[in-house]
Amino acid sequence: MKRRDFIQLIPPITTGLLLPENLQFYSFFNSINRKDFGNDFVWGAACAAYQVEGAWNLDGKGLSIWDTFTHKKGTIYKNQNGDIACDFYNRYAEDIALLKYLGIPNFRFSISWSRILPNGVGTINQRGIDFYHRVIDTCLENNITPWITLYHWDLPQVLEDKGGWTNREIINWFSEFVSICTKSYGDKVKNWMVLNEPMAFTGVGYFLGIHAPGKKGISNFLPAVHHAAMCQAEGARVIRTNIADAQIGTTFSCSHIDPKKAKERHYKAAQNSDALINRLFIEPALGLGYPTDTIPLLKRIEKYMQSGDEQKLKYDFDFIGIQNYTREVVKHWILNPILWSKQIPASKRKVELTEMGWEVYPEGIYYLLKKFAAYKNIPPLYVTENGAAFEDVVDDEYVHDSKRTKFIESYLRQVLNAKKEGVDVRGYFYWSFTDNFEWAEGYRTRFGLVHVDYASQKRIVKDSGFWFKKFLEG
Ligand code: BGC
Protein backbone atom coordinates (compact mmCIF):
# COMPACT_ATOMS: atom_id res chain seq x y z
CA MET A 1 0.00 0.00 0.00
CA LYS A 2 1.32 3.43 -0.89
CA ARG A 3 1.17 6.45 1.34
CA ARG A 4 -1.68 8.15 -0.44
CA ASP A 5 -3.62 4.92 -0.61
CA PHE A 6 -3.66 5.09 3.14
CA ILE A 7 -4.09 8.74 3.94
CA GLN A 8 -6.62 9.45 1.28
CA LEU A 9 -9.01 6.74 2.29
CA ILE A 10 -11.47 9.25 3.59
CA PRO A 11 -14.33 11.74 3.95
CA PRO A 12 -17.81 12.63 3.52
CA ILE A 13 -20.15 9.91 2.82
CA THR A 14 -22.72 12.59 2.25
CA THR A 15 -22.95 11.77 -1.33
CA GLY A 16 -23.89 9.31 -3.97
CA LEU A 17 -22.01 9.55 -7.18
CA LEU A 18 -24.14 12.39 -8.49
CA LEU A 19 -23.36 16.06 -8.15
CA PRO A 20 -25.93 18.32 -6.62
CA GLU A 21 -27.73 20.24 -9.32
CA ASN A 22 -26.41 23.61 -8.26
CA LEU A 23 -22.85 22.22 -8.24
CA GLN A 24 -23.12 21.28 -11.86
CA PHE A 25 -24.54 24.68 -12.63
CA TYR A 26 -21.65 26.50 -10.96
CA SER A 27 -19.08 24.29 -12.59
CA PHE A 28 -20.21 24.83 -16.10
CA PHE A 29 -21.43 28.38 -16.13
CA ASN A 30 -19.35 30.33 -13.63
CA SER A 31 -15.99 31.75 -14.54
CA ILE A 32 -13.76 32.08 -11.54
CA ASN A 33 -12.92 35.52 -10.23
CA ARG A 34 -11.06 36.63 -7.11
CA LYS A 35 -13.72 39.14 -6.15
CA ASP A 36 -16.36 36.40 -5.88
CA PHE A 37 -14.56 35.17 -2.79
CA GLY A 38 -14.83 38.56 -1.08
CA ASN A 39 -12.20 41.08 -0.06
CA ASP A 40 -11.23 39.35 3.16
CA PHE A 41 -10.55 35.95 1.64
CA VAL A 42 -6.96 34.90 2.40
CA TRP A 43 -4.82 33.84 -0.56
CA GLY A 44 -1.50 32.16 -0.11
CA ALA A 45 1.04 29.54 -1.04
CA ALA A 46 2.73 26.97 1.17
CA CYS A 47 5.89 24.98 1.75
CA ALA A 48 7.54 23.00 4.57
CA ALA A 49 11.00 23.18 6.13
CA TYR A 50 12.40 19.79 5.15
CA GLN A 51 10.98 20.02 1.64
CA VAL A 52 12.68 23.31 0.75
CA GLU A 53 15.36 24.43 3.17
CA GLY A 54 18.34 22.15 2.57
CA ALA A 55 21.24 23.14 4.87
CA TRP A 56 20.59 19.90 6.73
CA ASN A 57 23.77 20.10 8.81
CA LEU A 58 24.64 23.79 8.75
CA ASP A 59 24.80 26.45 11.43
CA GLY A 60 24.22 24.13 14.36
CA LYS A 61 21.18 22.26 13.06
CA GLY A 62 20.66 18.79 14.56
CA LEU A 63 19.51 15.73 12.63
CA SER A 64 15.84 15.17 11.98
CA ILE A 65 14.17 11.83 11.28
CA TRP A 66 13.98 12.84 7.63
CA ASP A 67 17.75 13.37 7.44
CA THR A 68 18.29 9.91 8.84
CA PHE A 69 15.55 8.23 6.82
CA THR A 70 16.56 9.68 3.45
CA HIS A 71 20.20 8.78 4.02
CA LYS A 72 19.23 5.10 4.23
CA LYS A 73 19.39 3.38 0.86
CA GLY A 74 16.11 2.25 -0.66
CA THR A 75 13.74 4.50 1.26
CA ILE A 76 13.24 7.26 -1.31
CA TYR A 77 12.89 7.42 -5.10
CA LYS A 78 16.42 7.19 -6.56
CA ASN A 79 17.84 7.54 -3.05
CA GLN A 80 17.28 11.29 -3.19
CA ASN A 81 17.24 13.44 -0.07
CA GLY A 82 16.57 16.97 1.17
CA ASP A 83 20.20 17.84 1.93
CA ILE A 84 20.01 20.77 -0.48
CA ALA A 85 16.40 20.69 -1.70
CA CYS A 86 15.53 24.21 -2.94
CA ASP A 87 18.31 25.78 -0.88
CA PHE A 88 15.64 27.96 0.70
CA TYR A 89 17.97 28.40 3.69
CA ASN A 90 20.14 30.62 1.49
CA ARG A 91 17.60 31.70 -1.12
CA TYR A 92 14.60 32.63 1.02
CA ALA A 93 14.89 36.30 0.04
CA GLU A 94 14.74 35.44 -3.66
CA ASP A 95 11.73 33.20 -3.09
CA ILE A 96 9.89 35.78 -1.01
CA ALA A 97 10.61 38.36 -3.72
CA LEU A 98 8.98 35.96 -6.18
CA LEU A 99 5.94 35.62 -3.92
CA LYS A 100 5.68 39.38 -3.94
CA TYR A 101 6.10 39.53 -7.70
CA LEU A 102 3.22 37.06 -8.08
CA GLY A 103 1.10 39.13 -5.71
CA ILE A 104 0.68 36.26 -3.22
CA PRO A 105 -0.04 37.99 0.10
CA ASN A 106 0.30 35.06 2.54
CA PHE A 107 3.09 32.53 2.97
CA ARG A 108 2.76 29.31 4.93
CA PHE A 109 6.02 27.67 6.00
CA SER A 110 7.14 25.41 8.84
CA ILE A 111 9.87 25.59 11.44
CA SER A 112 12.47 22.85 11.60
CA TRP A 113 12.46 21.69 15.22
CA SER A 114 16.04 20.39 15.05
CA ARG A 115 17.28 23.71 13.67
CA ILE A 116 15.97 25.46 16.77
CA LEU A 117 16.67 22.67 19.28
CA PRO A 118 19.41 20.40 17.91
CA ASN A 119 18.91 18.06 20.88
CA GLY A 120 15.14 18.22 20.64
CA VAL A 121 14.99 19.94 24.04
CA GLY A 122 17.38 22.06 26.09
CA THR A 123 20.04 24.12 24.38
CA ILE A 124 18.68 26.59 21.86
CA ASN A 125 20.52 27.10 18.58
CA GLN A 126 20.52 30.87 18.16
CA ARG A 127 21.49 30.64 14.49
CA GLY A 128 18.34 28.61 13.91
CA ILE A 129 16.21 31.18 15.71
CA ASP A 130 17.86 33.95 13.66
CA PHE A 131 17.13 32.21 10.37
CA TYR A 132 13.35 32.27 10.91
CA HIS A 133 13.59 35.89 12.08
CA ARG A 134 15.15 36.67 8.70
CA VAL A 135 12.42 34.79 6.85
CA ILE A 136 9.64 36.47 8.85
CA ASP A 137 11.18 39.94 8.55
CA THR A 138 11.62 39.54 4.80
CA CYS A 139 7.96 38.53 4.49
CA LEU A 140 6.81 41.50 6.53
CA GLU A 141 9.01 43.95 4.60
CA ASN A 142 7.29 42.69 1.45
CA ASN A 143 3.79 42.94 2.93
CA ILE A 144 3.46 39.18 3.00
CA THR A 145 1.78 37.70 6.06
CA PRO A 146 3.61 34.71 7.54
CA TRP A 147 1.62 31.61 8.61
CA ILE A 148 3.73 29.24 10.65
CA THR A 149 3.26 25.47 10.91
CA LEU A 150 5.00 24.20 14.02
CA TYR A 151 5.34 20.57 13.00
CA HIS A 152 5.58 19.42 9.39
CA TRP A 153 6.99 15.95 10.01
CA ASP A 154 10.69 16.58 10.79
CA LEU A 155 11.07 15.33 14.36
CA PRO A 156 14.56 15.65 15.88
CA GLN A 157 16.27 12.27 15.55
CA VAL A 158 17.39 12.34 19.20
CA LEU A 159 13.75 12.34 20.24
CA GLU A 160 12.92 9.52 17.85
CA ASP A 161 15.73 7.55 19.52
CA LYS A 162 13.63 7.81 22.68
CA GLY A 163 10.51 6.53 20.92
CA GLY A 164 9.43 9.72 19.13
CA TRP A 165 5.66 10.04 18.82
CA THR A 166 5.15 6.72 20.60
CA ASN A 167 6.62 8.18 23.82
CA ARG A 168 4.20 10.19 25.96
CA GLU A 169 7.10 12.46 26.92
CA ILE A 170 6.62 14.06 23.51
CA ILE A 171 3.87 16.19 25.00
CA ASN A 172 6.52 17.93 27.12
CA TRP A 173 9.14 18.01 24.37
CA PHE A 174 6.70 19.51 21.91
CA SER A 175 5.38 22.06 24.40
CA GLU A 176 8.93 23.27 25.01
CA PHE A 177 9.52 23.67 21.28
CA VAL A 178 6.23 25.50 20.78
CA SER A 179 6.97 27.75 23.73
CA ILE A 180 10.37 28.76 22.32
CA CYS A 181 8.93 29.44 18.85
CA THR A 182 6.00 31.48 20.10
CA LYS A 183 8.12 33.50 22.53
CA SER A 184 10.63 34.18 19.75
CA TYR A 185 8.25 35.12 16.96
CA GLY A 186 4.94 35.90 18.66
CA ASP A 187 5.33 39.68 18.33
CA LYS A 188 5.58 39.38 14.56
CA VAL A 189 3.55 36.30 13.66
CA LYS A 190 -0.12 35.91 14.55
CA ASN A 191 -1.19 32.93 12.42
CA TRP A 192 -0.11 29.56 13.75
CA MET A 193 -0.82 25.96 12.81
CA VAL A 194 0.09 23.32 15.36
CA LEU A 195 0.43 20.15 13.27
CA ASN A 196 0.52 19.32 9.60
CA GLU A 197 -1.69 16.32 8.85
CA PRO A 198 -1.31 14.15 11.95
CA MET A 199 -3.07 11.28 10.18
CA ALA A 200 -0.39 11.33 7.50
CA PHE A 201 2.65 11.35 9.75
CA THR A 202 1.30 8.78 12.19
CA GLY A 203 -0.20 6.57 9.48
CA VAL A 204 2.58 6.66 6.96
CA GLY A 205 5.49 7.07 9.38
CA TYR A 206 4.37 4.85 12.30
CA PHE A 207 2.02 2.32 10.69
CA LEU A 208 3.10 1.76 7.10
CA GLY A 209 6.76 2.67 7.60
CA ILE A 210 6.94 4.34 4.20
CA HIS A 211 7.88 7.71 5.66
CA ALA A 212 10.29 8.61 8.42
CA PRO A 213 10.90 7.16 10.93
CA GLY A 214 9.89 3.99 9.05
CA LYS A 215 8.07 2.34 11.95
CA LYS A 216 5.28 -0.16 11.35
CA GLY A 217 2.31 -1.73 13.03
CA ILE A 218 -0.62 -0.96 15.24
CA SER A 219 1.44 -0.91 18.45
CA ASN A 220 3.40 2.06 17.10
CA PHE A 221 0.45 3.68 15.39
CA LEU A 222 -2.01 3.88 18.29
CA PRO A 223 0.29 5.56 20.84
CA ALA A 224 1.56 7.90 18.10
CA VAL A 225 -2.04 8.88 17.32
CA HIS A 226 -2.91 9.61 20.93
CA HIS A 227 0.23 11.61 21.60
CA ALA A 228 -0.18 13.60 18.38
CA ALA A 229 -3.80 14.37 19.32
CA MET A 230 -2.65 15.47 22.78
CA CYS A 231 0.08 17.67 21.27
CA GLN A 232 -2.44 19.16 18.86
CA ALA A 233 -4.40 20.57 21.80
CA GLU A 234 -1.51 21.18 24.19
CA GLY A 235 0.50 22.99 21.50
CA ALA A 236 -2.50 25.26 20.89
CA ARG A 237 -2.72 26.05 24.63
CA VAL A 238 0.97 26.99 24.70
CA ILE A 239 0.49 29.32 21.71
CA ARG A 240 -2.46 31.00 23.45
CA THR A 241 -0.44 31.48 26.66
CA ASN A 242 2.35 33.23 24.81
CA ILE A 243 0.39 35.10 22.12
CA ALA A 244 -2.97 36.29 23.36
CA ASP A 245 -4.08 37.61 19.97
CA ALA A 246 -2.91 34.60 17.92
CA GLN A 247 -5.10 32.88 15.34
CA ILE A 248 -4.58 29.23 16.15
CA GLY A 249 -5.32 26.36 13.84
CA THR A 250 -4.19 22.89 12.91
CA THR A 251 -4.41 21.03 9.60
CA PHE A 252 -5.87 17.74 8.39
CA SER A 253 -5.32 15.62 5.31
CA CYS A 254 -8.73 14.73 3.96
CA SER A 255 -10.26 13.06 0.95
CA HIS A 256 -13.78 12.50 -0.14
CA ILE A 257 -14.53 8.77 -0.25
CA ASP A 258 -17.03 7.02 -2.41
CA PRO A 259 -18.08 3.40 -2.24
CA LYS A 260 -17.38 1.39 -5.39
CA LYS A 261 -21.06 0.62 -5.81
CA ALA A 262 -24.23 1.59 -4.02
CA LYS A 263 -24.20 -1.56 -1.93
CA GLU A 264 -24.47 -1.73 1.85
CA ARG A 265 -21.12 -3.46 2.34
CA HIS A 266 -19.24 -0.93 0.20
CA TYR A 267 -20.88 1.97 2.06
CA LYS A 268 -19.73 0.43 5.30
CA ALA A 269 -16.20 0.11 3.94
CA ALA A 270 -16.29 3.80 2.95
CA GLN A 271 -17.57 4.79 6.38
CA ASN A 272 -14.79 2.92 8.11
CA SER A 273 -12.13 4.52 5.95
CA ASP A 274 -13.72 7.89 6.55
CA ALA A 275 -13.59 7.40 10.32
CA LEU A 276 -9.92 6.52 10.27
CA ILE A 277 -8.72 9.14 7.91
CA ASN A 278 -11.06 12.10 8.27
CA ARG A 279 -12.49 11.87 11.75
CA LEU A 280 -9.64 10.56 13.87
CA PHE A 281 -8.08 13.92 14.79
CA ILE A 282 -10.84 16.49 14.37
CA GLU A 283 -13.32 14.70 16.63
CA PRO A 284 -11.18 14.52 19.79
CA ALA A 285 -10.35 18.21 19.27
CA LEU A 286 -14.08 18.98 19.16
CA GLY A 287 -14.63 17.02 22.37
CA LEU A 288 -16.25 14.06 20.57
CA GLY A 289 -13.52 11.53 21.37
CA TYR A 290 -12.02 9.04 18.94
CA PRO A 291 -14.43 7.45 16.42
CA THR A 292 -14.53 4.12 18.27
CA ASP A 293 -18.19 3.67 17.33
CA THR A 294 -17.16 3.04 13.74
CA ILE A 295 -13.74 1.44 14.34
CA PRO A 296 -13.82 -0.59 17.58
CA LEU A 297 -10.09 -1.26 17.34
CA LEU A 298 -9.48 2.38 18.27
CA LYS A 299 -10.67 1.51 21.78
CA ARG A 300 -7.18 0.15 22.25
CA ILE A 301 -6.00 3.76 22.41
CA GLU A 302 -7.35 3.77 25.97
CA LYS A 303 -4.26 1.84 26.97
CA TYR A 304 -2.23 4.99 26.31
CA MET A 305 -4.63 7.40 27.96
CA GLN A 306 -4.25 8.83 31.46
CA SER A 307 -6.97 10.29 33.57
CA GLY A 308 -8.01 13.71 32.34
CA ASP A 309 -6.74 13.08 28.79
CA GLU A 310 -10.22 13.09 27.29
CA GLN A 311 -10.70 16.67 28.42
CA LYS A 312 -7.20 17.68 27.41
CA LEU A 313 -7.75 16.45 23.83
CA LYS A 314 -10.28 19.20 23.33
CA TYR A 315 -9.32 22.66 22.12
CA ASP A 316 -11.39 25.46 20.65
CA PHE A 317 -9.32 26.24 17.60
CA ASP A 318 -9.71 29.57 15.81
CA PHE A 319 -9.59 27.79 12.48
CA ILE A 320 -9.18 24.37 10.93
CA GLY A 321 -6.99 23.74 7.90
CA ILE A 322 -8.39 21.38 5.28
CA GLN A 323 -5.83 19.80 2.91
CA ASN A 324 -7.21 18.02 -0.10
CA TYR A 325 -5.79 16.63 -3.31
CA THR A 326 -7.97 13.79 -4.52
CA ARG A 327 -10.76 11.38 -3.62
CA GLU A 328 -10.78 7.67 -3.01
CA VAL A 329 -13.12 4.93 -4.09
CA VAL A 330 -13.21 1.88 -1.81
CA LYS A 331 -14.83 -1.52 -1.75
CA HIS A 332 -15.59 -4.06 0.95
CA TRP A 333 -12.52 -6.24 1.53
CA ILE A 334 -12.54 -9.19 3.81
CA LEU A 335 -8.77 -9.38 4.12
CA ASN A 336 -8.57 -6.06 5.97
CA PRO A 337 -10.05 -6.93 9.37
CA ILE A 338 -9.62 -3.42 10.73
CA LEU A 339 -11.41 -1.37 8.10
CA TRP A 340 -12.97 -4.12 5.96
CA SER A 341 -12.16 -1.90 3.05
CA LYS A 342 -9.78 -1.68 0.14
CA GLN A 343 -8.96 1.25 -2.03
CA ILE A 344 -9.46 0.90 -5.78
CA PRO A 345 -6.46 2.64 -7.31
CA ALA A 346 -7.32 5.63 -9.46
CA SER A 347 -5.23 4.12 -12.25
CA LYS A 348 -7.80 1.32 -12.51
CA ARG A 349 -10.77 3.64 -12.67
CA LYS A 350 -10.24 5.37 -16.04
CA VAL A 351 -10.12 8.83 -14.49
CA GLU A 352 -7.80 11.78 -15.00
CA LEU A 353 -4.62 11.31 -12.97
CA THR A 354 -1.87 13.55 -11.64
CA GLU A 355 1.77 12.49 -11.66
CA MET A 356 1.24 11.11 -8.14
CA GLY A 357 -1.32 8.72 -9.59
CA TRP A 358 -4.12 10.55 -7.79
CA GLU A 359 -7.49 11.23 -9.36
CA VAL A 360 -8.35 14.79 -10.31
CA TYR A 361 -11.68 15.21 -8.54
CA PRO A 362 -12.54 18.85 -7.82
CA GLU A 363 -15.98 18.10 -6.38
CA GLY A 364 -14.23 16.31 -3.52
CA ILE A 365 -13.11 19.58 -1.95
CA TYR A 366 -16.70 20.82 -1.99
CA TYR A 367 -17.96 17.71 -0.23
CA LEU A 368 -15.19 17.94 2.35
CA LEU A 369 -15.83 21.56 3.16
CA LYS A 370 -19.51 20.76 3.59
CA LYS A 371 -18.68 17.75 5.73
CA PHE A 372 -16.42 19.63 8.12
CA ALA A 373 -18.76 22.62 8.23
CA ALA A 374 -21.52 20.30 9.42
CA TYR A 375 -19.79 19.60 12.75
CA LYS A 376 -21.34 21.50 15.62
CA ASN A 377 -19.06 24.28 16.90
CA ILE A 378 -16.61 23.96 14.03
CA PRO A 379 -14.48 27.09 13.67
CA PRO A 380 -13.87 28.76 10.28
CA LEU A 381 -12.14 26.62 7.67
CA TYR A 382 -9.16 27.43 5.48
CA VAL A 383 -7.89 25.30 2.61
CA THR A 384 -4.30 25.19 3.81
CA GLU A 385 -3.15 22.89 0.99
CA ASN A 386 -4.42 21.98 -2.44
CA GLY A 387 -2.42 21.40 -5.59
CA ALA A 388 -1.21 18.90 -8.15
CA ALA A 389 1.91 17.37 -9.64
CA PHE A 390 1.92 17.33 -13.42
CA GLU A 391 4.69 16.92 -15.92
CA ASP A 392 6.02 20.39 -16.68
CA VAL A 393 7.14 21.22 -20.18
CA VAL A 394 10.18 23.46 -19.81
CA ASP A 395 10.62 25.55 -22.91
CA ASP A 396 13.54 27.89 -22.50
CA GLU A 397 12.31 30.58 -20.11
CA TYR A 398 8.76 29.25 -19.79
CA VAL A 399 7.16 26.26 -18.17
CA HIS A 400 3.91 25.16 -19.72
CA ASP A 401 1.60 23.47 -17.25
CA SER A 402 -1.94 24.06 -18.46
CA LYS A 403 -3.17 21.01 -16.55
CA ARG A 404 -2.15 22.61 -13.26
CA THR A 405 -3.94 25.85 -14.08
CA LYS A 406 -7.05 23.92 -14.99
CA PHE A 407 -6.73 21.93 -11.78
CA ILE A 408 -6.53 25.05 -9.59
CA GLU A 409 -9.42 26.73 -11.36
CA SER A 410 -11.65 23.70 -11.05
CA TYR A 411 -10.90 23.16 -7.35
CA LEU A 412 -11.35 26.87 -6.59
CA ARG A 413 -14.71 26.76 -8.27
CA GLN A 414 -15.78 24.09 -5.83
CA VAL A 415 -14.42 26.04 -2.86
CA LEU A 416 -16.55 28.92 -4.06
CA ASN A 417 -19.59 26.67 -4.39
CA ALA A 418 -19.21 25.62 -0.77
CA LYS A 419 -18.75 29.23 0.31
CA LYS A 420 -21.84 30.31 -1.60
CA GLU A 421 -23.80 27.63 0.19
CA GLY A 422 -22.81 29.09 3.54
CA VAL A 423 -19.62 27.24 4.47
CA ASP A 424 -17.38 29.59 6.43
CA VAL A 425 -14.25 29.02 4.36
CA ARG A 426 -11.86 31.93 4.63
CA GLY A 427 -8.76 31.15 2.64
CA TYR A 428 -6.89 29.06 0.10
CA PHE A 429 -3.19 28.21 0.08
CA TYR A 430 -1.79 26.56 -3.01
CA TRP A 431 0.63 23.68 -2.39
CA SER A 432 3.34 24.30 -3.22
CA PHE A 433 4.92 27.63 -3.94
CA THR A 434 8.07 26.21 -5.54
CA ASP A 435 8.68 22.64 -6.62
CA ASN A 436 10.26 20.81 -3.71
CA PHE A 437 11.29 17.50 -2.15
CA GLU A 438 8.17 15.35 -2.30
CA TRP A 439 8.95 12.90 0.54
CA ALA A 440 9.09 9.26 -0.70
CA GLU A 441 8.83 10.53 -4.30
CA GLY A 442 12.00 12.60 -3.98
CA TYR A 443 12.22 15.17 -6.78
CA ARG A 444 10.24 13.04 -9.25
CA THR A 445 6.98 14.94 -8.85
CA ARG A 446 6.58 18.70 -9.03
CA PHE A 447 3.73 20.61 -7.43
CA GLY A 448 5.08 24.18 -7.68
CA LEU A 449 3.76 27.37 -9.20
CA VAL A 450 7.45 28.04 -9.66
CA HIS A 451 9.74 25.55 -11.35
CA VAL A 452 13.07 24.75 -9.70
CA ASP A 453 16.00 23.48 -11.73
CA TYR A 454 17.69 21.56 -8.92
CA ALA A 455 21.09 21.51 -10.64
CA SER A 456 21.36 25.28 -10.95
CA GLN A 457 18.69 26.26 -8.38
CA LYS A 458 17.24 28.54 -11.03
CA ARG A 459 13.57 29.43 -10.52
CA ILE A 460 11.15 29.87 -13.44
CA VAL A 461 7.57 30.99 -12.86
CA LYS A 462 5.28 28.43 -14.52
CA ASP A 463 2.30 29.40 -16.63
CA SER A 464 0.13 28.43 -13.64
CA GLY A 465 2.09 30.93 -11.50
CA PHE A 466 1.33 33.66 -14.03
CA TRP A 467 -2.30 32.57 -14.08
CA PHE A 468 -2.44 32.84 -10.27
CA LYS A 469 -0.85 36.29 -10.45
CA LYS A 470 -3.47 37.48 -12.92
CA PHE A 471 -6.23 35.90 -10.87
CA LEU A 472 -5.01 37.64 -7.72
CA GLU A 473 -4.82 40.95 -9.56
CA GLY A 474 -8.54 40.50 -10.07
C1 BGC B 1 1.79 17.35 2.72
C2 BGC B 1 2.88 17.95 1.87
C3 BGC B 1 3.05 17.15 0.60
C4 BGC B 1 1.74 17.22 -0.16
C5 BGC B 1 1.76 16.47 -1.49
C6 BGC B 1 0.57 16.95 1.92
O1 BGC B 1 0.09 15.76 2.43
O2 BGC B 1 1.46 18.22 3.76
O3 BGC B 1 4.06 17.99 2.61
O4 BGC B 1 4.10 17.58 -0.19
O5 BGC B 1 0.73 16.62 0.61
O6 BGC B 1 1.98 15.12 -1.27
Residues whose N, C-alpha, C, O or C-beta is under 5 A from the ligand:
A	BS01	BGC	none
